[in-house]
Amino acid sequence: MATLNDIGVAAAINILTAFAFFLAFAMLRIQPVNDRVYFPKWYIKGLRSSPLVNGSAFASKFVNLDLRSYTRFLNWMPAALQMPEPELIDHAGLDSAVYLRIYLLGLKIFGPIALIAFTVTIPVNWSNNTLEHSGLTYSDIDKTSISNIPIGSHKFWTHLVLAYCFTFWTCYVLKREYEIVAAMRLHFLASDQRRPDQFTVLVRNVPPDPDESVTDLVQHFFLVNHPHHYLSHQLVYNANKLSELVNEKKKIQNWLDFYQNKYKRNPLKRPSLKTGFLGLWGNRVDAIDFYTSIVERLSRDICGEREKVNSNRKSIMPAAFVSFKTRWGAAVCAQTQQSRNPTTWLTEWAPEPRDVYWENLAIPFVFLTIRRLIAAVAFFFLTFFFMIPIAIVQSLANIESIEKALPFLKPIIEVKFIKSFIQGFLPGIALKIFLLLLPTILMMMSKFEGFISLSALERRSASRYYFFQFINVFLGSIITGTAFQQLNHFIHQSTSQIPKTIGVSIPMKATFFITYIMVDGWAGVAGEILRLKPLIIYHLKNSFLVNTEKDREEAMDPGTVGFNTGEPQIQLYFLLGLVYAVVTPILLPFITVFFALAYVVYRHQIINVYHQEYESAAAFWPDVHVRVVAALIVSQLLLMGLLSTKEASQSTPLLITLPVLTICFHRFCKGRYEPAFVRYPLQEAMIKDTLERAKEANLNLKGFLQNAYIHPVFKSADGSDSESESEWERSPALVATKRTSKRFTPMPSKDGGSLLSLDQVNDECLKP
C-alpha cells in the first residue's frame, strides 16, 4: 500500500520532471532555429517573420546570444494570461476560447471545495483510529478518508452536509458557465463574419428517380419547396479512390524531393535504393528515376480516376450541399421536415468547409445504422478486454503481488527508494502507456460509424473515451485494486462482509489516482508544451525535404487542442475530484494544481501554437456539461453505497434526494440553454440577413459560395475548379424536369415541351 513517503517520492519525481520540461522549453523556444516550432500560429497568420533571414551574424541566426533572455525563462506564463478573452476569440476562435473555460470550470469548482474539505473533512476523518483495528491494509493517507470513521458514527452527518454543499456549489458553477458559454455562442454567431455554412444545408437520402439525374432532382425539389430562398447546390461525389491516389502521390513526391535534395548536395553520386520491403532487399535502382516513374504513373491514374468520377453516374451520391439566399431560408430548411416521408430528403446544417470529413459522405445513408451497431459491439468488447491490462497495472501497485510472482526480485524491490518508486510512480506511468493507442482506435471507430464532420468525429470519440475511462480506469482500478490489496481479507471473511470491505477500500484507492494525476496531469501537461515530437520532425523535414519557404511552412506541425483526447481526460479529473471530495479530500489539491497548470499551458499553446482545423462555435459544451453532471451523480450514488456499508442508513433518504435534484437541474439546463447549441433562432438569422442587406446591397452571394463545398480533389493546383462542378452556374429561374411520371409534382415535364416559371410553379402547387 502506498505510504506518504511513496507519494512524496512520486510527487518529487513528477515535479522534477515537469520542471525539467519547462526549463527545456524555456531554452528551446528562444532559439531562432526553433521559432517555427514554438510560434507556428503567428507564421500561419502571416504576423511573424523568421529570424533566420535577417541580416544579423551567422551564429545568432541559430543560437540566441542574448544572455538576459535566459534569465527570463518563465516570462511566457504571465504573457499567456495577458490576452483578453475577446481578443483570444478573434485570434484563435470560439472553440479554443471555450475549451480553456473547461479548465476554469475545474478551478471554480474545486478551489472552494478543496478549501472547505481541508478545513472540515480531513480533521473529522483524522480524529479516529478505526483503520488501526480493522485488519485492512492501509496507509497514513487513508487515515484522512471516510474509511477511518467508526461504523454508525454521528460524524457521518458532516459528510452528508458537505455532499449537499458541494452539489449545490457545483450546480451553481455549471449553470453560470452554461449561461456564459451560450451567450458567447450566440454573440459569436451574430457578430461573426460571413461563412458558407450559415447559408448551406446538407441534404441526404435523396430518393432515386429513373427519369432525372440527382442534380436535376435536387434542383427541382428545392425550387418547388423553397422557391424564394433556394440559390444553388453542389453534388456529393464518391471520390475516395481519387483521394487515396492524390494522398499517395503526395507521399511519393516527398520521397522524390528527398532524393533530389540529396543529389543536389552531392552531385557526384546519384542516390539509389533497393525496391524490396523497406529497402532491405531487391534490385538496386536509381532512386530519382524510380520515384519519378511512380509519380508519373500516379498522375496518369489520377487523371483517369477523375474522368471516371466525372462521367460515371454511380459516383454521384444521393446527397448534396444546398445553399440559400439568406440565413433565414437555410435555417428553415435545416430545422424542418422536407417530405411526407420522414426517411427521405433529410436535411441538417452543413459543417463549415474545413470541418467536412469527405470520405464519409460517400457512405450510403441506409448503411449508417448497421455501421453504428457494429461499432457499438466492437466498443463493448474493447472495453471488456481492456480490464486485463488494468489488472496488470493494479498488480504493480501491490508489492506483495510482484514479490510472489517474481520472488528473485524481492531483495531489489525491498530497497526503500525502489519500493517507493514502484508504488508511487510506476502504476501511473504504466496505465498511461496502456492508454496510448486508445484514442487512435476510438477515432477509427468513429470514422467507421460514418460521421460527416471532424467536429462530430471528435465529439463521438471523446464520448467513447470518457465512457471507457469511467469503466476501466475508474471502476476497473477501484475493483481490481481493492481485490489485490485486500485479497487476504477477502479469503478469510464471509461473503456477506465483502461489500463492506469494498466500501471501506474505495476511499483508500485515492493514492493510486494521486500518482496517476501527477504522471498524466502534471508531467503530461509539461511535456505538452515542450513539443518534443514536432520539434524533431520539423528539423528532419527542414534538413531533407525543404526547398522553399512554402515547404518550410508545410513542415510546421501546429497541431490542435485535441478535443477527442483532452476533454475526456479532463472529465476523468472532474469525476475523481467529485467522487473523492467528501470521502478522501487529500486528492483535491493535486487536481486543483492540474487545472491551474493546464490552464496556463494550454492558453499559451492556443495563442502561439495550435491551429484549429474547424470552428464549431463551441458546439461541444453540452457534452462537457452533461459529463460533469454525470460525474456528480456517480459521486452521490457511491457515497450512498459507502454510507450504507457504514450502517448510516438514516442518511439514505436524504442522499436519495441529491441525485433527483441533480437530474432536475440537468433537465432545466438542457431545456434552457441547450437549444442555443442545436438550433439557430430564426430571429437571429433574420436580424443578420437584414443588417447584411443594408450594408452590402450588391453582395454576390453565389460567387461567395461557389467554391465552398467542392471536394478538395476536384481542385487543381492553382485553386481553380474542375468542369464537373458546373452545377453552381445553373440558373434557378426555371423548374427544369425530365420526369415523365407525376409522383412528386403534377406539372408537365421538360420533355413535354413545357418550362415553368417560379410563379407558375407556385400557382400549380396551390391548386387543390
C-alpha positions, 0 to 999 in steps of 0.5 A: 500500500502506498505510504506518504513517503511513496507519494512524496517520492512520486510527487518529487519525481513528477515535479522534477520532471515537469520542471525539467520540461519547462526549463527545456522549453524555456531554452528551446523556444528562444532559439531562432532555429526553433521559432517555427516550432514554438510560434507556428500560429503567428507564421500561419497568420502571416504576423511573424517573420523568421529570424533566420533571414535577417541580416544579423551574424551567422551564429545568432541566426541559430543560437540566441546570444542574448544572455538576459533572455535566459534569465527570463525563462518563465516570462511566457506564463504571465504573457499567456494570461495577458490576452483578453478573452475577446481578443483570444476569440478573434485570434484563435476562435470560439472553440479554443476560447471555450475549451480553456473555460473547461479548465476554469470550470475545474478551478471554480469548482474545486478551489472552494471545495478543496478549501472547505474539505481541508478545513472540515473533512480531513480533521473529522476523518483524522480524529479516529483510529478505526483503520488501526483495528480493522485488519485492512491494509492501509496507509497514513493517507487513508487515515484522512478518508471516510474509511477511518470513521467508526461504523454508525458514527454521528460524524457521518452527518458532516459528510452528508452536509458537505455532499449537499454543499458541494452539489449545490456549489457545483450546480451553481458553477455549471449553470453560470458557465452554461449561461456564459458559454451560450451567450458567447455562442450566440454573440459569436454567431451574430457578430461573426463574419460571413461563412458558407455554412450559415447559408448551406444545408446538407441534404441526404437520402435523396430518393432515386428517380429513373427519369432525372439525374440527382442534380436535376432532382435536387434542383427541382425539389428545392425550387418547388419547396423553397422557391424564394430562398433556394440559390444553388447546390453542389453534388456529393461525389464518391471520390475516395479512390481519387483521394487515396491516389492524390494522398499517395502521390503526395507521399511519393513526391516527398520521397522524390524531393528527398532524393533530389535534395540529396543529389543536389548536395552531392552531385557526384553520386546519384542516390539509389535504393533497393525496391524490396520491403523497406529497402532491405532487399531487391534490385538496386535502382536509381532512386530519382528515376524510380520515384519519378516513374511512380509519380508519373504513373500516379498522375496518369491514374489520377487523371483517369480516376477523375474522368471516371468520377466525372462521367460515371453516374454511380459516383454521384451520391444521393446527397448534396450541399444546398445553399440559400439566399439568406440565413433565414431560408437555410435555417428553415430548411435545416430545422424542418421536415422536407417530405411526407416521408420522414426517411427521405430528403433529410436535411441538417446544417452543413459543417463549415468547409474545413470541418467536412470529413469527405470520405464519409459522405460517400457512405450510403445513408441506409448503411449508417445504422448497421455501421453504428451497431457494429461499432457499438459491439466492437466498443463493448468488447474493447472495453471488456478486454481492456480490464486485463491490462488494468489488472496488470497495472493494479498488480504493480501497485501491490508489492506483495503481488510482484514479490510472489510472482517474481520472488528473485526480485524481492531483495531489489524491490525491498530497497526503500527508494525502489519500493517507493518508486514502484508504488508511487510512480510506476502504476501511473506511468504504466496505465498511461502507456496502456492508454496510448493507442486508445484514442487512435482506435476510438477515432477509427471507430468513429470514422467507421460509424460514418460521421460527416464532420471532424467536429462530430468525429471528435465529439463521438470519440471523446464520448467513447473515451470518457465512457471507457475511462469511467469503466476501466480506469475508474471502476476497473482500478477501484475493483481490481485494486481493492481485490489485490490489496485486500485479497487476504481479507477477502479469503478469510471473511464471509461473503456477506462482509465483502461489500463492506470491505469494498466500501471501506477500500474505495476511499483508500484507492485515492493514492493510486489516482494521486500518482496517476494525476501527477504522471498524466496531469502534471508531467503530461501537461509539461511535456505538452508544451515542450513539443518534443515530437514536432520539434524533431520532425520539423528539423528532419523535414527542414534538413531533407525535404525543404526547398522553399519557404512554402515547404518550410511552412508545410513542415510546421506541425501546429497541431490542435487542442485535441478535443477527442483526447483532452476533454475526456481526460479532463472529465476523468479529473472532474469525476475523481475530484467529485467522487473523492471530495467528501470521502478522501479530500487529500486528492483535491489539491493535486487536481486543483494544481492540474487545472491551474497548470493546464490552464496556463499551458494550454492558453499559451499553446492556443495563442502561439501554437495550435491551429484549429482545423474547424470552428464549431462555435463551441458546439461541444459544451453540452457534452462537457456539461452533461459529463460533469453532471454525470460525474456528480451523480456517480459521486452521490450514488457511491457515497450512498453505497459507502454510507450504507456499508457504514450502517448510516442508513438514516442518511439514505433518504436524504442522499436519495434526494441529491441525485433527483435534484441533480437530474432536475437541474440537468433537465432545466439546463438542457431545456434552457440553454441547450437549444442555443447549441442545436438550433439557430433562432430564426430571429437571429438569422433574420436580424443578420440577413437584414443588417447584411442587406443594408450594408452590402446591397450588391453582395454576390452571394453565389460567387461567395459560395461557389467554391465552398463545398467542392471536394478538395480533389476536384481542385487543381493546383492553382485553386481553380475548379474542375468542369464537373462542378458546373452545377453552381452556374445553373440558373434557378429561374426555371423548374427544369424536369425530365420526369415523365411520371407525376409522383412528386409534382403534377406539372408537365415535364421538360420533355413535354415541351413545357418550362415553368416559371417560379410563379407558375410553379407556385400557382400549380402547387396551390391548386387543390 
